[in-house]
Amino acid sequence: MPAVLSLSFTSLHSSAPPPTATATTATATTAATAKTPHPKTFDPSSTTFLSPLNSGALSRDRLHRYYDGTPPFPCQTLNPSSNPQHCSTESILRQIIVKFVQNSVPIDAKEVHESFEFYLRTRKRLLQSKHSSKNNSKNNSETLIKDYAAGHGLTGLLFLCCNPLLPLRLRSIDITVPSSYISIVNALEECCPWIKGKHSYVLEDINQAVGNSQEDGVGDVVTLAIHACGSLTDSVIRRAGEDNSSRIALMPCCPPPSKSLGIPLGIKRMYGNREATDIERCYVLKAKGYRVDFASIPVEITEMNRIIIAERIE
């Protein structure tokens, strides 16, 4: 057993005041806050942690082994109807951590970090822009989240847990159901009871299945895939197009060498096989009618930390 770490929880939002700019010309009459320009380059190696889980818990050891058996704070009863103030994203994520520790849920600290950070970096672009639009006729219809190569399923389940008032449904998809999935679901349903009846796990080989662009009761489809190995990420992109997904978030794993055969040699030599493959995927998504951007989770969690986010252009 590793040494017990004393983990602290950090806020999702910094309260530090913005820096003040110093006047440099005689014509300046008032102080102004310093402006930070939009970065011209994307550097996935400089990503900071957003999760309330301390960045010290990054090993493959079970999450509960990082505590001495005492939760870092008392559990709350989360009820989005009577206690909406208790249902902030930060409160929900903290309660999930406490419940996982109490139940000795068989999931590695590293995987919890991975799911939390992925969710926190994609939630607004996958959900809030849709539900905040006044002109979108689908606002009140149900959104189906499809989590391909779902594995333990935590990432997709976080979208249900942290958005109790949104009309969401989750379908986790993989060829087998890991034994840890049941323990994770039981713990999440204890602290986030509103997810009951809103999720399912489907055994399916994505390489052999065909998507369905119209499903009963579904107004929108959002597609996820976290570390879908090799060409599986490309199968998810194909399936997302068949499902007519409005938004897609992918965090690819190592690509197969054959995937980059159609990429110009100069791009592969300049950027390497993995980067060149993700560049090609961006063009594939663009050709399908998506606006494509990059995000990332901290490289301390995994070197395969790039997130491809695609939003359908309407």
C-alpha positions as CSV (number, residue, x, y, z in Angstrom):
1,M,0.0,0.0,0.0
2,P,1.4,3.4,-0.9
3,A,1.9,6.1,1.7
4,V,-1.3,8.0,2.6
5,L,-1.4,11.4,1.0
6,S,-3.2,14.4,2.5
7,L,-5.3,15.5,-0.4
8,S,-6.9,18.9,-0.4
9,F,-9.7,20.2,-2.6
10,T,-9.2,23.3,-4.7
11,S,-11.9,25.6,-6.1
12,L,-12.8,25.4,-9.8
13,H,-12.5,29.2,-10.0
14,S,-9.6,31.3,-8.8
15,S,-10.5,34.2,-6.6
16,A,-7.2,36.0,-7.2
17,P,-7.7,39.6,-8.4
18,P,-6.6,40.3,-12.0
19,P,-3.2,42.0,-12.4
20,T,-3.2,45.8,-13.0
21,A,-1.5,47.4,-15.9
22,T,1.0,50.2,-15.3
23,A,0.5,53.3,-17.4
24,T,3.3,53.8,-19.9
25,T,2.4,57.0,-21.6
26,A,1.7,60.5,-20.4
27,T,-1.8,60.4,-22.0
28,A,-3.0,57.6,-19.8
29,T,-5.3,59.0,-17.2
30,T,-6.8,55.9,-15.5
31,A,-5.5,52.5,-14.5
32,A,-6.6,49.6,-16.5
33,T,-6.6,45.8,-16.0
34,A,-4.0,44.0,-18.0
35,K,-5.3,42.3,-21.1
36,T,-4.3,38.8,-21.8
37,P,-4.4,38.2,-25.6
38,H,-5.8,35.0,-27.0
39,P,-2.9,32.5,-27.4
40,K,-1.7,32.2,-31.0
41,T,-0.4,28.7,-30.4
42,F,-1.9,25.7,-28.6
43,D,0.3,24.2,-26.0
44,P,-1.2,21.0,-24.4
45,S,1.8,20.7,-22.1
46,S,0.8,23.8,-20.1
47,T,-2.7,22.8,-19.1
48,T,-3.6,23.3,-15.5
49,F,-5.9,21.2,-13.3
50,L,-9.6,22.1,-12.9
51,S,-10.8,19.2,-10.9
52,P,-11.3,19.6,-7.1
53,L,-9.3,16.4,-6.6
54,N,-5.7,17.4,-5.7
55,S,-3.2,16.8,-8.5
56,G,-1.1,14.6,-6.2
57,A,-3.4,11.6,-6.8
58,L,-2.1,10.5,-10.2
59,S,-1.2,6.9,-9.7
60,R,-2.8,3.6,-10.8
61,D,-3.7,3.0,-7.1
62,R,-7.3,2.9,-6.0
63,L,-8.7,6.3,-5.1
64,H,-9.6,5.2,-1.5
65,R,-6.0,4.4,-0.7
66,Y,-5.1,8.1,-0.7
67,Y,-7.3,8.7,2.3
68,D,-6.9,7.5,5.9
69,G,-10.5,6.3,5.9
70,T,-12.0,9.6,6.9
71,P,-13.7,11.6,4.1
72,P,-12.3,15.1,3.7
73,F,-15.7,16.6,4.6
74,P,-19.2,15.4,5.5
75,C,-21.5,14.1,2.9
76,Q,-24.4,16.2,1.7
77,T,-27.8,15.1,0.5
78,L,-27.9,16.4,-3.1
79,N,-31.3,17.4,-4.2
80,P,-31.6,19.7,-7.3
81,S,-35.2,20.7,-6.5
82,S,-35.0,21.6,-2.8
83,N,-31.3,22.5,-2.5
84,P,-30.0,23.8,-5.9
85,Q,-27.2,25.6,-4.1
86,H,-25.8,22.2,-3.1
87,C,-25.7,21.1,-6.8
88,S,-22.9,23.2,-8.2
89,T,-20.5,21.2,-10.3
90,E,-17.8,21.5,-7.6
91,S,-20.2,20.2,-4.9
92,I,-21.2,17.3,-7.0
93,L,-17.7,16.3,-7.9
94,R,-16.6,16.5,-4.3
95,Q,-19.5,14.3,-3.2
96,I,-18.6,11.8,-5.9
97,I,-15.1,11.6,-4.6
98,V,-16.3,11.1,-1.0
99,K,-18.7,8.4,-2.1
100,F,-16.1,6.6,-4.1
101,V,-13.8,6.6,-1.0
102,Q,-16.6,5.4,1.3
103,N,-17.6,2.6,-1.0
104,S,-14.0,1.6,-1.9
105,V,-15.0,1.8,-5.6
106,P,-12.5,-0.1,-7.7
107,I,-11.3,2.7,-9.9
108,D,-7.8,4.2,-10.1
109,A,-7.1,7.7,-9.0
110,K,-5.6,8.4,-12.4
111,E,-8.9,7.4,-14.2
112,V,-11.0,9.6,-11.9
113,H,-8.7,12.5,-12.8
114,E,-9.0,11.7,-16.5
115,S,-12.8,11.6,-16.4
116,F,-13.1,14.8,-14.3
117,E,-10.7,16.8,-16.4
118,F,-12.3,15.7,-19.6
119,Y,-15.7,16.6,-18.4
120,L,-14.7,20.0,-17.1
121,R,-13.1,20.9,-20.4
122,T,-15.9,19.8,-22.7
123,R,-19.2,20.4,-20.7
124,K,-19.9,23.9,-21.9
125,R,-19.2,23.3,-25.5
126,L,-21.1,20.0,-25.6
127,L,-24.2,21.1,-23.5
128,Q,-24.5,24.7,-22.4
129,S,-24.3,26.3,-25.8
130,K,-27.2,24.1,-27.0
131,H,-29.5,24.6,-23.9
132,S,-28.8,28.4,-23.6
133,S,-29.8,29.2,-27.2
134,K,-33.2,30.8,-27.3
135,N,-33.6,30.2,-31.0
136,N,-33.0,26.4,-30.8
137,S,-36.3,24.5,-31.2
138,K,-34.7,21.4,-29.6
139,N,-33.9,23.1,-26.3
140,N,-36.7,21.2,-24.5
141,S,-36.1,17.9,-26.2
142,E,-33.9,15.1,-24.8
143,T,-30.2,15.0,-25.6
144,L,-28.7,11.5,-26.0
145,I,-25.1,11.3,-25.0
146,K,-23.3,8.3,-26.6
147,D,-20.1,7.3,-24.9
148,Y,-18.2,5.0,-27.2
149,A,-15.4,2.7,-25.9
150,A,-16.9,3.6,-22.6
151,G,-15.0,1.2,-20.4
152,H,-15.8,1.9,-16.7
153,G,-18.4,4.5,-17.9
154,L,-17.5,7.3,-15.4
155,T,-16.9,10.0,-18.0
156,G,-20.3,9.8,-19.6
157,L,-22.0,9.4,-16.3
158,L,-20.5,12.7,-15.1
159,F,-22.6,14.5,-17.7
160,L,-25.8,13.2,-16.0
161,C,-24.5,13.7,-12.5
162,C,-23.4,17.3,-13.0
163,N,-26.4,18.5,-15.0
164,P,-29.4,17.4,-12.9
165,L,-31.9,19.8,-14.5
166,L,-31.1,19.1,-18.1
167,P,-33.0,16.6,-20.2
168,L,-30.1,14.2,-20.8
169,R,-29.9,10.4,-21.4
170,L,-26.7,8.4,-21.6
171,R,-25.9,5.3,-23.6
172,S,-22.5,3.8,-22.8
173,I,-21.2,1.5,-25.6
174,D,-18.4,-1.0,-25.5
175,I,-17.8,-4.7,-26.4
176,T,-17.7,-5.7,-22.7
177,V,-18.9,-4.3,-19.4
178,P,-16.0,-3.9,-16.9
179,S,-16.7,-5.2,-13.4
180,S,-16.0,-1.8,-11.9
181,Y,-19.0,-0.3,-13.8
182,I,-21.6,-1.6,-11.4
183,S,-19.7,-0.3,-8.4
184,I,-19.4,3.1,-10.0
185,V,-23.1,3.3,-10.9
186,N,-24.2,2.2,-7.5
187,A,-22.0,4.9,-5.8
188,L,-23.2,7.6,-8.2
189,E,-26.9,6.7,-7.8
190,E,-26.4,7.1,-4.0
191,C,-25.1,10.6,-4.2
192,C,-26.8,11.7,-7.4
193,P,-30.1,9.9,-7.4
194,W,-31.5,11.9,-10.4
195,I,-29.4,9.8,-12.8
196,K,-31.5,6.6,-12.1
197,G,-33.2,5.4,-15.2
198,K,-31.3,7.8,-17.5
199,H,-28.4,5.5,-18.4
200,S,-27.8,2.2,-20.1
201,Y,-24.8,0.1,-21.2
202,V,-25.0,-1.4,-24.6
203,L,-22.7,-4.2,-25.8
204,E,-21.8,-3.4,-29.4
205,D,-18.9,-3.5,-31.8
206,I,-18.8,-0.1,-33.3
207,N,-16.8,-1.3,-36.4
208,Q,-19.8,-3.5,-37.3
209,A,-22.7,-1.3,-36.3
210,V,-24.5,1.3,-38.4
211,G,-25.6,4.6,-36.8
212,N,-29.2,5.9,-36.6
213,S,-29.7,9.6,-37.3
214,Q,-33.3,9.5,-35.9
215,E,-34.2,7.9,-32.6
216,D,-37.6,8.2,-30.8
217,G,-37.7,11.0,-28.2
218,V,-34.2,12.2,-29.0
219,G,-33.8,15.8,-30.2
220,D,-30.0,15.8,-30.2
221,V,-27.0,13.5,-30.1
222,V,-23.7,14.2,-28.5
223,T,-20.8,11.8,-29.1
224,L,-17.9,11.0,-26.7
225,A,-14.9,8.8,-27.0
226,I,-12.0,8.8,-24.5
227,H,-8.9,6.8,-25.5
228,A,-10.6,4.8,-28.2
229,C,-7.5,2.9,-29.3
230,G,-6.0,3.0,-32.8
231,S,-8.5,3.3,-35.7
232,L,-11.4,3.0,-33.2
233,T,-11.5,6.8,-32.9
234,D,-12.0,7.0,-36.7
235,S,-14.9,4.5,-36.4
236,V,-16.4,6.8,-33.8
237,I,-16.1,9.8,-36.2
238,R,-17.9,7.8,-38.9
239,R,-20.6,6.7,-36.4
240,A,-21.1,10.2,-35.1
241,G,-21.7,11.4,-38.7
242,E,-24.3,8.6,-39.2
243,D,-25.9,9.6,-35.9
244,N,-26.0,13.2,-37.0
245,S,-24.3,14.2,-33.8
246,S,-24.4,18.0,-33.1
247,R,-21.3,17.9,-31.0
248,I,-18.4,15.5,-30.6
249,A,-15.5,15.3,-28.1
250,L,-12.7,12.8,-28.7
251,M,-9.5,12.2,-26.8
252,P,-7.7,9.8,-29.1
253,C,-5.2,7.2,-28.0
254,C,-2.2,5.9,-30.1
255,P,-3.1,5.8,-33.8
256,P,-2.2,2.9,-36.0
257,P,0.7,3.5,-38.4
258,S,-1.5,2.8,-41.4
259,K,-3.9,5.6,-40.5
260,S,-1.5,8.3,-41.6
261,L,-0.7,6.8,-45.0
262,G,-2.8,9.4,-46.8
263,I,-1.2,12.3,-45.0
264,P,1.5,14.3,-46.8
265,L,5.0,13.2,-45.9
266,G,6.0,16.8,-44.8
267,I,3.2,17.0,-42.3
268,K,4.2,13.6,-40.8
269,R,7.9,14.5,-40.6
270,M,7.2,17.9,-39.1
271,Y,4.6,16.9,-36.5
272,G,4.9,13.2,-36.0
273,N,2.5,10.4,-36.7
274,R,0.1,11.1,-33.8
275,E,-0.2,14.8,-34.4
276,A,-0.5,14.3,-38.2
277,T,-3.3,11.7,-37.7
278,D,-5.3,14.1,-35.5
279,I,-4.8,16.9,-38.1
280,E,-6.3,14.6,-40.7
281,R,-9.2,13.8,-38.4
282,C,-9.9,17.5,-38.1
283,Y,-10.2,17.8,-41.9
284,V,-12.5,14.7,-41.9
285,L,-14.8,16.3,-39.4
286,K,-14.7,19.7,-41.2
287,A,-15.7,17.9,-44.4
288,K,-18.7,16.5,-42.5
289,G,-19.8,20.0,-41.6
290,Y,-18.2,20.5,-38.2
291,R,-16.2,23.4,-36.7
292,V,-13.2,21.8,-35.1
293,D,-11.0,22.9,-32.2
294,F,-8.5,21.4,-29.7
295,A,-8.4,21.3,-25.9
296,S,-6.4,19.2,-23.5
297,I,-6.3,17.7,-20.0
298,P,-3.1,18.0,-18.0
299,V,-0.2,16.0,-19.4
300,E,0.6,14.8,-15.9
301,I,-2.5,12.5,-16.2
302,T,-1.6,11.1,-19.7
303,E,0.6,12.1,-22.6
304,M,-2.4,11.2,-24.8
305,N,-4.1,14.4,-23.6
306,R,-5.4,16.1,-26.7
307,I,-9.2,16.6,-27.0
308,I,-10.7,17.1,-30.4
309,I,-14.0,19.1,-30.1
310,A,-16.3,19.3,-33.1
311,E,-19.5,21.4,-33.3
312,R,-21.8,21.1,-36.2
313,I,-22.2,24.3,-38.2
314,E,-25.8,25.2,-38.5
